[in-house]
Amino acid sequence: MTDPIFRRLLGVPDASDPRRLLGLTDGALTRVQIEIALRERLDQVYRHPDGRAPAADQVRQALRDAARTLISSE
């Protein structure tokens, strides 16, 4: 199911795929690549006109969770 806030802020349907959420492609990833992707996506959210809305908190937390998931699976 598509979540409008994720679509609006990041252009992804929902938070179900950590790689897609962070804008990462398939293949091996390093911790540094994941952390850079996290910073870039958080910056994207903050720069968006709706990026400071309460609903954006959910997106920021999902981004942090996605990065944590990918780092722990290294």
N, C-alpha and C positions, 0 to 999 in steps of 0.2 A: 504494500500500500504506500502510496506517495505521501510524503509529509510536506505540506506547502512551505514551511519555514526553511527546510533544507534545500528545497528547489529554489526558493527565492534568494537565499544567501549564498549558496554554493553551486547551484545548478545540478545537484544530485537528488535522486528521488527520496532517499532516506538514509539512515545511519547503518544499514545492515552490512555493508561491505567496507571494512576499514581502509582498504587500499583506495577504493573509489572515493571515499569520504575525504581522504587526504590528497587526492589527485595523483596517486602513484600507480604505475603500471606493474604488470606481472614481472617476476624475476627476483633475484636476490637483492636484498636491501641491507644497508648498514644502518646502525643507530643514528649516525650523522644525517643520512638521507631522510630518515623518518623525522628527526627533530627539525630539519630545515623545512620539510613539507608541513609539519605542524605549525611552525612559525608563519609560514606563508599563508596558510589557510586561516589562521587566527587573524592575521593582518587583513585578509580579504573580508572577513566578517566585520571587524571593527570599522573598516572603510565604507562598508555598505550603509546606505541611509537608514536601514532598519537594524544595523549592527549593535545598537545600544538598547534595543527594545528588550523587555524581559524574556521574550521567546528566544532571543538570540543566545541567552545563557545555556539553553538546552543544546544548541548547536556547538557552542564552545566546549561544553563538557563532553559531548559526543566525540569531538575532535581529539581531546586529551585522552579519552578512553581508547579511541582507535589507535593512537600512537602507542599507548601503553600495551595494548594487545599485540601490536606488531613487534615491538621491542622485546616483549617477553617470549615471542615465538622465534626469535633469532637463533 
